[in-house]
Amino acid sequence: MVVYTEGARSAAVSDELKGGLPPSGDIVDNAEFKKALTKQGQKLPLGLTITLQSKRGAIIAKIGKALEEMNADAAIIGFIRPKRPFGNEVVILLIEKGKTEPTIDKVVALGKDSTRADMQVALEPVTSTWTAKSGPGTGDGKPDETKSDEPKPDEPKPPEGEDGEWVRPKNVYGHEIFMINASFDIGGRFFGYSDPITTNLRDYSVFGAPGISARAEVFPLAPLGIVVLKDLGLTGEFRTQPGLSSETSDGTAVDTSWLRFGAGLRFRLPVGDKDKPFVFGLKGGFVQDGFTLDATGPLATEAPSVKYNFMRVGLDARFPIGPVAITAFGGYLGAIDAGDVKDRFTDPSIGGIDVGGGLTVPIGLGFEARLQAEYVRWFYAFAPVVGDAFVAGGALDEYIHLEIGPQYVF
């Protein structure tokens, strides 16, 4: 038979399950079971689905076929999950070869002195009927003592985590505890009005402004292997173009500041190969992106200064292709405030989007070289009335960023 567990501290739970079994149980090595499951198409961990009666049929069928291939009679599956309001519990399923439903489906609380006894009680309806098998060459009805989960002194130990315990791969994007990157940035801004009427509306453009940017993500519960929580992280970002200056067409210099910062949450979903997964993400947070022109006199009321305070919600993805990875992202920008341009017009409305992507190339030990392009588009609509000082149908504010620099994942 097989004893297989998943979840936080599953190695200890596996030991409790094995310790509560009668001596007639001949336990098969988990590596053989996982190999048999992979042949049946179950390459990912069983996950929470195995505990859901309405969705676990396909997985149970694969387990049954794996047992037949191994010539095993049954599998005890343990899935550890949080127990409300505190602690953990294990869902214990006993799946017998040839059956499409678990013979036993019980929940046992963990962390109590009686945990092992409770597991024995949960499994007793079946384990009490087991009889000893004759070991090779014994013929005396005793269990075969030549097989054991413990490696012999002259045998290599199985790799960590073969009993189903979550073992986080290090320096792998999609399973990292934290990620940080720093980049050299080339930025551009292109602002213009649509259907301008009054003569006090100024367009603006710049490209090639050098700057720096940095981003960080932290997944504090990643080492624990708790479903959902291990993939929920905190994010932060910062970007600036120091030393940027502007001037009007007649040569009037204007001090210019371009600064962006923000923070939020990100949920990631790694799929496929544990050591090189496809990673999808859902990200939301607050960002301020300001492009301010410190003008004086009449120019102060005409310069297209903005300070976007907005909530961003977006999706991102990373696709490993051979030794490199392709990245892509996109989001909606919901403006809370936009600054001077928006405030000058009657009944303004504003919306924004961003899209981008890039390429990462691994260097080693968690370091990567990263190249990324980003396009941001803000679009305005105005409803001017007679007597307004500023009259236009709308405006378009576009930003381009090209970044290159190192990235590190741990």
Secondary structure, DSSP 8 states (H G I E B T S, - for coil): -EEEEEBTTHHHHHHHHHHTS-TT-----HHHHHHHHHHTT--S---GGGG-TTT-HHHHHHHHHHHHHHT--EEEEEEEEE-SSSSEEEEEEEEETT-SS-SEEEEEESSSTTHHHHHHHHHHHHHTT------TTT-SS---TT--SS--TTS----TTTTSB----TT-TTS-SEEEEEEEEEEEEEEEEES--SS----EEEEEEEEEEEEEEE-TTGGGT-TTGGGEEEEEEEEE-TT-EEE-TT--EEEEEEEEEEEEEEEEEEES-TTS-EEEEEEEEEEEEEEEEE--GGGGGTS--EEEEEEEEEEEEEEEETTEEEEEEEEEEEEEE--HHHHTSSS-EEEEEEEEEEEEEEEETTEEEEEEEEEEEEEEE----TT-SS--SEEEEEEEEEEEEEEEE-
